[in-house]
């Protein structure tokens, strides 16, 4: 059976940010669907409906999500889990929210730029807990411990990637978790992350 990898970019990004990973995985004989979705215009609940139309149900479907894209995967699998679900890899996922979002959530510019989904990135996630489901699939999480933003670095618990603390990336039920020298901003371009992603999709392990 054919294997498809669905890529979901982070908030305030486009599918272009995942283009390098798309080409890399295509070269490994995966069919890759790099979805462009309006990350700053809708809450996660609506974004799930938007991406559903683009995700195949007939082949084995793997998912790779960066930042908000990782949360979108969790919400999607809770509502529309494919019958032939493969494996899932997350880059710098704010699974327990981000203290940066806590700090910025009431600023008008942040609200305007990051939209409804940006408000859902806070650490108090009671309001969105119902859109997720327990992890009962093979999940590998890649966290970063480098930052290019000194202000956010000190807002966050350390170590962190400049937007998300390592402790916040972890999730009950995950199969593996690994930390690499990567910044949140440039995670999708990190070739070490690409290599680890391919390993996990292929054998279910970063080892």
C-alpha positions, 0 to 999 in steps of 0.5 A: 500500500502507498504511504503518504506523509501529511505536513502541517506548518506552524502558526503565522507560516505557510506550506513554503516553510515545509518545502525542504522537508517535502522534497527530502521525504519525496526523495525517500519515496513517500507521497507528500502532501504539504498542506497550506491552511489559514493558521491565523484566521480560525481556531483549531476546531475550524482548521481541522475541518479545512484540512480534512478535505485534503487528507487521503483516506485510502493509503497509509497516512503519516503526519508531521506537524510543526508547532501549531501544526502538531496541535492540529494533528492531535485535534484532527486525529481525535475527529477524523482519524484515518483508518490506515493511520501510520506514524506521527512526528512533531517538531517543537509542539506546544503540547502544554502551551507556551508561556510566550503566548501567556505573556503576549495574548492580550496585546492587540498586535499579537491578537491581530497577527496570530488570530484565534489559534494564537489564543489557544496556545496558552498554558491553561488549555482547559478550554480546548482539552475536549478537542484532543484525544489520548495518544494511542498511536506511534508518536515521536516528538523532536524538541529544540534547545537553542534560541535566537530570541533572548527575550523569549528565552527568559520568559520560558522555563529552561531549556527551551527553543525560544518559543516552547520549553522542552517540558511543554513538548512532552505528551502522555502516550508518546513513544519517543522524545528527543532533543536536538540543537534547534531553534523554534523559528528554523525547525522546519529547515533543520536537516537533523530533524529531517533525518530523525523524521525519516527514521521514525516514519520508517521504523518507529524509532529515532534510534 
